[in-house]
Amino acid sequence: MIAEDLFDLAPVIPVVVLDDAEAAVPLARALVEGGLPVIEVTLRTPSALDAIERIAAEVPDAVVGAGTVVLPEDAERSAAAGARFLVSPGCTSRLRAAMVATGLPFLPGVATASEAIALLEAGVTAMKFFPAEAAGGAAYLKALGGPLPRIRFCPTGGVTLGNAPDYLALGNVGCVGGTWLTPKDAVRDGDWDRVRKLASEAAALRSR
């Protein structure tokens, strides 16, 4: 699998923050059953790597990846835990080298044309646009499409069910990432029916 393949698996990648690894497997199953097989577990909590390992081992239909990869060791530990892709909020040459070394597909984060061009020079054509809304939103990405037609993006940061269609309508957007699919109270209460419903709504965006 290459990074561009992630864009074809689902219109939305759930961005998941898990405080309790025990919730990882039922959460992943609910998302997959709702039609969203690609799941980004962010490395923002101590339980993140454990959660990735559990999903990788127990939910074979899920394509689980690690998000908030900011250090070279984050990439290495995520790969060891069973992550199948990596996502970073930004990128340096050292971090990019570490992600390449894992052999996993990765979406390095950019917020400006210069950052995108620097990665393009290194042969990267699939990127995360972050923080999407704060950095200019769909209008900004549309403007980048003309001078940078080879790059496709996964906008994340402020993306919701309401504005996701604006991004997905752009030719240089492959998918979007969002946290709205896994509300904290639903995860805390184990309300997997609610998560499944939110995932189903998001999965339907591709056909609109």
ChimeraX attribute file (.defattr): number of C-alpha atoms within 10 A of each C-alpha:
attribute: neighborCount
match mode: 1-to-1
recipient: residues
	/A:1	10
	/A:2	12
	/A:3	17
	/A:4	18
	/A:5	12
	/A:6	23
	/A:7	20
	/A:8	11
	/A:9	16
	/A:10	21
	/A:11	26
	/A:12	32
	/A:13	28
	/A:14	25
	/A:15	24
	/A:16	27
	/A:17	22
	/A:18	26
	/A:19	17
	/A:20	15
	/A:21	19
	/A:22	13
	/A:23	18
	/A:24	25
	/A:25	20
	/A:26	17
	/A:27	25
	/A:28	32
	/A:29	22
	/A:30	22
	/A:31	28
	/A:32	21
	/A:33	17
	/A:34	21
	/A:35	22
	/A:36	29
	/A:37	25
	/A:38	25
	/A:39	27
	/A:40	25
	/A:41	29
	/A:42	23
	/A:43	21
	/A:44	15
	/A:45	14
	/A:46	12
	/A:47	18
	/A:48	24
	/A:49	25
	/A:50	18
	/A:51	28
	/A:52	30
	/A:53	20
	/A:54	20
	/A:55	29
	/A:56	21
	/A:57	13
	/A:58	14
	/A:59	17
	/A:60	12
	/A:61	15
	/A:62	21
	/A:63	21
	/A:64	26
	/A:65	27
	/A:66	30
	/A:67	28
	/A:68	20
	/A:69	26
	/A:70	19
	/A:71	16
	/A:72	17
	/A:73	13
	/A:74	21
	/A:75	30
	/A:76	16
	/A:77	15
	/A:78	26
	/A:79	22
	/A:80	14
	/A:81	21
	/A:82	20
	/A:83	26
	/A:84	24
	/A:85	27
	/A:86	27
	/A:87	24
	/A:88	27
	/A:89	20
	/A:90	21
	/A:91	21
	/A:92	17
	/A:93	11
	/A:94	11
	/A:95	20
	/A:96	22
	/A:97	13
	/A:98	17
	/A:99	28
	/A:100	14
	/A:101	12
	/A:102	19
	/A:103	13
	/A:104	17
	/A:105	21
	/A:106	28
	/A:107	26
	/A:108	31
	/A:109	28
	/A:110	25
	/A:111	21
	/A:112	15
	/A:113	14
	/A:114	10
	/A:115	15
	/A:116	24
	/A:117	16
	/A:118	15
	/A:119	21
	/A:120	16
	/A:121	9
	/A:122	10
	/A:123	9
	/A:124	19
	/A:125	20
	/A:126	28
	/A:127	28
	/A:128	27
	/A:129	30
	/A:130	25
	/A:131	19
	/A:132	23
	/A:133	17
	/A:134	10
	/A:135	16
	/A:136	16
	/A:137	21
	/A:138	22
	/A:139	13
	/A:140	15
	/A:141	25
	/A:142	16
	/A:143	12
	/A:144	16
	/A:145	16
	/A:146	10
	/A:147	9
	/A:148	16
	/A:149	11
	/A:150	12
	/A:151	21
	/A:152	23
	/A:153	28
	/A:154	26
	/A:155	30
	/A:156	26
	/A:157	20
	/A:158	17
	/A:159	23
	/A:160	16
	/A:161	15
	/A:162	7
	/A:163	13
	/A:164	22
	/A:165	19
	/A:166	14
	/A:167	23
	/A:168	22
	/A:169	15
	/A:170	17
	/A:171	14
	/A:172	21
	/A:173	25
	/A:174	25
	/A:175	26
	/A:176	26
	/A:177	26
	/A:178	21
	/A:179	18
	/A:180	18
	/A:181	26
	/A:182	24
	/A:183	15
	/A:184	15
	/A:185	9
	/A:186	15
	/A:187	21
	/A:188	13
	/A:189	9
	/A:190	14
	/A:191	16
	/A:192	19
	/A:193	14
	/A:194	17
	/A:195	24
	/A:196	23
	/A:197	17
	/A:198	21
	/A:199	25
	/A:200	19
	/A:201	15
	/A:202	25
	/A:203	19
	/A:204	15
	/A:205	15
	/A:206	14
	/A:207	6
	/A:208	7
